[in-house]
Amino acid sequence: MLAEVRRTILRHTMLAPGEPVWVAVSGGIDSMVLAHVLRELGHPCMIAHVDHGLRGTVSDGDRAFVEQYAKQAGLPFRTVRVDVKSATDGISVQMAARELRYAWFKELLGEGPPVMALGHHRDDVMETLLINLLRGMGAHGATGIPPVTILGEGRICRPLLGVGRDQVATYARERDIAFREDASNANPKYLRNRIRHELLPLLEDLRPGARTVLARDAGLLAELAVSASERVAQLAAGLGPDRDGILRIPLERLQKCTTPRLLLMHLLKGTGIHPDVIGQLTDAIHGGGTGARFSAGDHVITLANNHLAIHPAAPSPNGFTISREEAAQGHQGPFSWRTCLPSEVEFPLGMGTAWLDMAKLQFPLAVRPWLPGDRMRPVGLNGSKLISDMLIDAGVPRYAKPSAFVVLSGEQPVWLAGLRLAQGYSPDSRTEKVLRLDFRVDVDHLL
């Protein structure tokens, strides 16, 4: 087994010959064997033990056991107790424990030496692969447990990945290595334990050698995942959110892509999109579902005529009013306003600014999101028109329409903010006071 571990270390450039290393030791058989193997291979070891405080006196016994081992072996020893239960807000106990554990590992790596060894072995890789397959592994689940992981200023390495659980057990027995049994490893409420004690033995019974085949396939899948990731990164080159946070993907690029789901998963990474939605999205793209809208966590995806638009979901805008007294100067949300003289009017400022004759307005003004049925008499048009039609004419996509505001004088819309002004409210030769309204959001986000 020592030869296999040495090959694994060399193959993945985990450790230089004789390089000092932290060893994460829980007291279980895997980590105790790992510490013994690394010492046999000539690596000075420093023992790091995390007390998760989840098993009462048993946890205390684990800590004392590991500390006694380090003392007898003359090895530096560090330990920390973490409060897992207080860190489980929205995540599982196992995930909270892992985050706290790795946070401490990061601190130790910063102190040096900058490498820590963990006791994951080949069976852990198989179990992780099967868990990912059962839960839905997505584009990255095939990578399994990597041999080396960068963490802060250092790295995590896993020298036992080339050997299985049986080899670890044999090594411990032959060298009389003491260890602590963790009763939770037999608890069937954990999926990993059921895979370990039920599924893998069944697969081995159905096809002898299944463990060997799975381990080999896991390695190949990990390499394929890395290759696919590199290829998808090339396909996504040049695609990124614009200044308004909207990512526009040309449909032609997706339609010609041989791996559209992988490309979309790459571009939508971190949005929390469900894998089934990716399938629905690709169906809509190839089926010409213009106008289709999909949710992706805190993002919205809209299928336009020639592109796919991905943008953060806009919060529901709130309405407010502006009284005559408040018109002197103020701001709320994307709006700001002040009263001014006619001589200050600068019409070339564009539709992001509205200049309104104070005498022609009925206060208080109402500012709110547009509603179905709202109508306005825009400048340059004889008669009124539905706001919804005006948004369509302006080319505002469906996903941006909820962000469109109207300003009303009495019951009459006088400004579709950023887009159109109503007839009859502009300053003229008789105007004495002007209300300047500014809509701070760049109107391009609507288009």
C-alpha positions in Angstrom: 0.0 0.0 0.0 2.9 2.4 0.7 4.0 2.1 -2.9 0.5 2.9 -4.2 0.2 6.0 -1.9 3.6 7.1 -3.1 2.5 6.8 -6.7 -0.6 8.8 -6.0 1.4 11.5 -4.4 3.7 11.7 -7.3 1.0 11.4 -10.0 -0.9 14.4 -8.6 2.1 16.4 -7.3 0.6 16.4 -3.8 3.8 16.6 -1.8 7.5 17.1 -2.4 9.8 14.5 -0.9 10.1 15.1 2.8 7.7 18.0 2.8 6.1 18.8 6.1 2.3 18.4 6.2 -0.7 18.9 8.4 -2.8 15.8 8.8 -6.4 16.1 9.7 -7.0 13.3 12.2 -10.5 12.5 13.6 -9.3 9.4 15.3 -11.1 7.1 12.8 -9.3 4.3 10.9 -8.8 6.3 7.7 -7.1 9.3 9.3 -5.0 7.2 11.7 -3.7 5.1 8.8 -3.0 8.3 6.8 -0.8 9.7 9.5 1.1 6.5 9.8 1.6 6.2 6.0 2.9 9.7 5.6 5.3 9.3 8.5 6.6 6.0 6.9 7.1 7.9 3.6 9.3 10.5 5.4 6.9 13.4 5.8 7.1 15.4 9.1 3.5 15.5 10.3 1.5 18.0 12.4 -1.8 16.7 13.7 -5.0 18.8 13.4 -8.2 17.6 15.1 -11.6 19.3 14.9 -14.1 18.6 17.7 -17.5 19.2 16.3 -19.1 18.8 19.7 -22.0 16.7 18.2 -21.6 13.5 20.2 -21.1 14.6 23.8 -18.6 12.6 25.7 -17.8 10.5 22.6 -16.4 13.7 20.9 -14.4 14.4 24.1 -13.0 10.9 23.9 -12.0 11.3 20.2 -10.1 14.5 21.0 -8.3 12.9 24.0 -7.4 9.9 21.9 -5.9 11.9 19.0 -4.0 14.2 21.5 -2.6 11.2 23.2 -1.5 9.7 19.9 0.3 12.9 18.9 2.0 13.2 22.3 3.3 9.6 22.2 4.5 10.0 18.6 6.1 13.4 19.4 4.1 15.2 16.9 2.8 18.8 17.1 -0.9 18.9 17.9 -3.6 21.5 17.3 -7.3 21.2 18.0 -10.4 23.4 17.8 -13.9 23.0 19.0 -16.6 24.4 16.6 -20.2 25.1 17.3 -22.0 23.3 14.5 -25.5 23.7 15.7 -25.3 27.5 15.7 -24.1 27.4 12.0 -26.9 25.4 10.5 -29.0 28.3 9.3 -30.5 27.0 6.0 -27.9 24.2 5.6 -27.5 20.6 6.9 -25.5 19.7 10.0 -23.0 17.9 7.7 -22.5 21.0 5.5 -22.2 23.3 8.5 -19.6 21.0 10.0 -17.7 21.0 6.8 -17.7 24.7 6.4 -16.4 25.3 9.9 -13.8 22.6 9.5 -12.4 24.0 6.3 -12.4 27.5 7.7 -10.1 26.3 10.4 -8.0 24.3 7.9 -7.6 27.6 5.9 -6.2 29.3 9.0 -3.7 26.5 9.7 -2.5 26.6 6.1 -1.9 30.3 6.4 0.3 29.7 9.4 2.2 26.9 7.5 3.1 24.5 6.3 0.8 25.2 3.4 -0.5 21.7 2.8 -2.9 19.5 4.6 -3.7 15.8 4.0 -7.2 14.3 4.4 -8.0 10.6 4.6 -10.4 10.2 1.7 -9.8 6.9 -0.2 -11.1 5.2 -3.3 -14.3 3.9 -1.8 -15.2 7.5 -0.7 -14.9 8.5 -4.4 -17.3 5.8 -5.5 -19.8 6.6 -2.8 -19.6 10.3 -3.7 -20.2 9.6 -7.4 -23.2 7.4 -6.6 -24.6 10.1 -4.3 -24.2 12.7 -7.0 -25.9 10.5 -9.6 -28.8 9.8 -7.3 -29.3 13.5 -6.3 -28.6 14.9 -9.7 -25.0 15.8 -10.2 -25.2 18.5 -12.8 -22.2 19.5 -14.8 -19.7 19.3 -12.0 -20.8 16.3 -9.9 -18.7 13.9 -12.1 -15.5 15.5 -10.8 -16.1 13.6 -7.5 -13.4 14.1 -4.9 -10.4 15.9 -6.4 -6.9 14.7 -5.5 -5.8 18.3 -4.7 -7.9 21.3 -3.8 -6.6 24.9 -3.4 -7.7 26.4 -0.1 -6.6 29.9 0.8 -2.9 30.2 0.8 -2.4 26.5 0.7 -3.8 23.2 -0.6 -5.6 20.1 0.5 -4.3 16.8 -0.7 -5.7 13.3 -0.4 -2.9 10.7 -0.6 -5.2 7.6 0.0 -7.3 8.1 -3.2 -5.5 5.2 -4.9 -6.4 2.6 -2.2 -9.7 1.2 -1.1 -11.3 0.7 2.3 -10.2 -3.0 2.5 -6.6 -2.0 2.0 -6.8 0.6 4.7 -8.3 -1.9 7.1 -5.6 -4.5 6.3 -2.8 -2.0 6.8 -4.2 -1.0 10.2 -4.6 -4.6 11.3 -1.1 -5.7 10.1 0.6 -2.7 11.9 -1.7 -2.8 15.0 -2.8 0.8 14.5 -5.3 1.9 17.1 -8.3 3.9 16.1 -11.8 5.0 17.3 -15.0 3.6 15.8 -17.6 6.2 14.8 -21.1 4.7 15.5 -22.6 7.2 13.0 -20.9 5.4 10.1 -23.5 2.6 10.5 -26.5 4.9 10.9 -28.9 4.1 7.9 -30.4 7.6 8.0 -27.4 8.8 6.1 -27.5 8.1 2.3 -23.8 7.5 2.2 -24.0 4.8 4.8 -26.8 3.0 2.9 -24.7 3.2 -0.3 -21.7 1.8 1.5 -23.5 -1.0 3.4 -26.3 -1.9 1.0 -25.9 -0.6 -2.6 -22.2 -1.3 -3.2 -22.4 -4.9 -1.8 -25.5 -5.4 -4.0 -23.6 -4.1 -7.1 -20.7 -6.3 -6.2 -23.0 -9.3 -6.0 -24.7 -8.5 -9.3 -21.3 -8.1 -11.0 -18.1 -9.1 -9.2 -15.5 -6.4 -9.6 -18.1 -3.6 -9.6 -16.1 -1.6 -7.1 -13.0 -1.7 -9.3 -15.0 -0.7 -12.4 -16.7 2.1 -10.6 -13.4 3.4 -9.2 -11.9 3.4 -12.7 -15.0 5.1 -14.2 -15.0 7.7 -11.5 -11.4 8.7 -12.5 -12.3 8.8 -16.2 -15.5 10.9 -15.5 -13.4 13.3 -13.5 -11.1 13.8 -16.4 -14.0 14.1 -18.8 -15.6 16.7 -16.5 -12.4 18.8 -16.5 -12.2 18.5 -20.3 -15.8 19.5 -20.8 -15.4 22.4 -18.4 -12.5 23.7 -20.4 -14.4 23.3 -23.7 -17.5 25.0 -22.3 -15.4 27.9 -21.1 -14.2 28.4 -24.6 -17.7 28.3 -26.0 -18.7 30.9 -23.4 -15.8 33.2 -24.3 -17.0 36.8 -24.8 -20.4 36.3 -23.1 -21.0 38.2 -20.0 -23.5 40.6 -18.3 -23.7 44.1 -19.6 -23.5 47.2 -17.3 -27.1 46.6 -16.3 -26.4 43.0 -15.2 -28.2 41.5 -18.2 -26.6 38.6 -20.0 -27.7 38.3 -23.6 -26.9 35.0 -25.4 -27.5 35.0 -29.2 -29.9 32.1 -30.0 -27.7 31.2 -33.0 -24.9 30.4 -30.7 -27.0 28.1 -28.6 -28.7 26.5 -31.7 -25.3 25.6 -33.3 -23.8 24.4 -30.0 -23.5 20.6 -29.7 -23.6 20.9 -25.9 -26.3 23.6 -25.2 -27.2 22.3 -21.8 -23.6 22.3 -20.6 -23.1 25.8 -21.9 -26.3 27.0 -20.2 -25.3 25.3 -16.9 -22.0 27.1 -17.2 -23.5 30.5 -17.9 -26.2 30.0 -15.2 -23.9 28.7 -12.5 -24.7 30.2 -9.2 -28.3 31.2 -10.0 -29.8 28.0 -8.4 -31.6 27.0 -11.7 -33.2 23.5 -11.5 -31.8 21.0 -14.1 -35.3 20.4 -15.4 -35.6 24.1 -16.3 -32.4 23.8 -18.4 -34.2 21.1 -20.4 -37.4 23.2 -20.8 -35.2 26.1 -21.9 -33.4 24.2 -24.6 -36.8 22.9 -25.9 -38.1 26.4 -26.0 -35.0 27.6 -27.9 -35.3 24.9 -30.6 -39.1 25.2 -30.7 -39.2 28.9 -31.3 -40.9 29.8 -28.0 -40.4 33.5 -28.2 -41.5 35.3 -25.1 -41.2 32.3 -22.9 -40.1 33.1 -19.3 -38.2 30.9 -16.8 -37.2 31.3 -13.2 -33.6 30.5 -12.2 -33.3 31.2 -8.5 -32.9 34.9 -8.1 -32.7 35.4 -11.8 -35.2 35.5 -14.7 -34.6 34.1 -18.2 -36.6 35.4 -21.1 -36.5 34.1 -24.7 -36.5 37.1 -27.1 -36.6 37.1 -30.9 -32.9 36.5 -31.4 -31.4 36.1 -28.0 -31.8 34.7 -24.5 -31.8 37.4 -21.8 -30.7 36.4 -18.2 -31.0 39.1 -15.6 -31.5 39.4 -11.8 -35.2 39.3 -10.9 -36.3 42.9 -10.2 -38.0 43.5 -6.8 -41.6 44.5 -7.0 -41.5 48.3 -7.3 -43.6 50.3 -4.8 -45.6 53.3 -5.6 -45.5 56.7 -3.8 -46.9 60.2 -4.1 -45.4 63.7 -4.4 -47.4 66.5 -2.7 -47.1 70.1 -3.9 -45.1 70.9 -0.7 -42.8 67.9 -1.4 -42.2 69.0 -5.0 -39.5 71.5 -4.1 -37.0 68.8 -3.9 -36.9 65.1 -3.1 -36.0 61.5 -4.2 -37.4 58.0 -3.8 -36.2 54.8 -5.4 -35.0 55.5 -9.0 -36.7 58.9 -9.0 -35.6 62.4 -7.9 -37.2 65.8 -8.5 -37.1 69.5 -7.9 -38.8 72.7 -8.9 -37.0 75.1 -11.2 -37.5 78.1 -13.5 -38.4 77.8 -17.2 -34.9 79.2 -18.0 -33.4 76.0 -16.6 -35.2 73.7 -18.9 -32.8 71.6 -21.1 -34.9 69.4 -23.4 -31.9 67.6 -24.9 -31.5 65.7 -21.6 -33.7 62.9 -23.1 -36.6 60.9 -21.8 -34.8 60.0 -18.6 -35.8 63.5 -17.5 -39.4 65.0 -17.7 -40.0 68.8 -17.6 -43.6 69.5 -16.4 -45.5 72.7 -16.0 -46.4 73.0 -12.3 -49.7 74.9 -13.1 -50.9 72.0 -15.4 -50.4 69.3 -12.7 -53.0 68.1 -10.2 -51.3 67.3 -6.9 -50.5 65.0 -5.3 -48.8 63.2 -8.1 -48.9 59.4 -8.0 -45.8 57.4 -9.1 -46.5 53.7 -9.5 -45.8 50.7 -11.7 -48.0 50.7 -14.8 -51.2 48.7 -14.7 -53.2 46.9 -17.5 -55.7 49.3 -18.9 -53.5 52.4 -18.3 -53.8 54.8 -21.2 -51.9 58.0 -22.1 -51.9 60.7 -24.8 -48.2 60.7 -25.9 -46.7 63.8 -27.5 -46.9 63.5 -31.3 -49.8 61.1 -31.4 -53.5 62.0 -32.0 -55.5 60.3 -29.3 -54.7 58.0 -26.5 -52.8 54.7 -26.4 -52.5 51.8 -24.0 -49.3 51.8 -21.9 -49.0 48.1 -22.7 -48.9 48.9 -26.4 -46.4 51.7 -25.9 -44.1 49.3 -24.2 -44.4 46.9 -27.0 -43.8 49.6 -29.6 -40.7 50.7 -27.7 -39.3 47.1 -27.8 -39.4 46.6 -24.1 -39.0 42.9 -23.5 -41.4 41.1 -21.2 -38.9 40.6 -18.4 -38.4 44.4 -18.1 -42.1 45.5 -18.2 -42.7 45.1 -14.4 -40.0 47.8 -13.9 -41.8 50.4 -16.0 -43.4 53.3 -14.0 -46.0 55.9 -14.8 -46.4 59.3 -13.2 -50.1 60.4 -12.8 -51.6 63.8 -12.4 -55.0 63.1 -10.9 -56.0 59.9 -12.9 -54.1 60.8 -16.0 -50.6 59.4 -16.8 -48.3 62.3 -17.7 -45.1 60.4 -18.1 -44.1 56.8 -18.9 -40.8 57.1 -17.1 -37.8 57.0 -19.4 -39.9 56.4 -22.6 -42.8 58.8 -23.4 -44.3 62.1 -22.2 -48.0 62.9 -22.4 -49.4 65.9 -24.4 -50.5 69.0 -22.6 -48.0 69.1 -19.7 -44.8 70.5 -21.2 -43.7 74.1 -20.3 -44.7 76.9 -22.6 -44.3 80.7 -22.9 -46.7 81.2 -20.0 -45.0 78.7 -17.6 -43.8 80.2 -14.3 -42.6 77.1 -12.4 -41.4 73.7 -13.8 -41.2 70.4 -12.0 -38.1 68.5 -13.1 -38.4 64.7 -12.7 -35.5 62.4 -13.2 -35.6 58.6 -13.6 -32.1 57.5 -12.5 -32.2 54.0 -14.0 -30.6 53.9 -17.5 -33.6 53.4 -19.8 -31.4 50.9 -21.8 -32.2 48.3 -19.1 -35.8 48.4 -20.5 -34.7 47.7 -24.0 
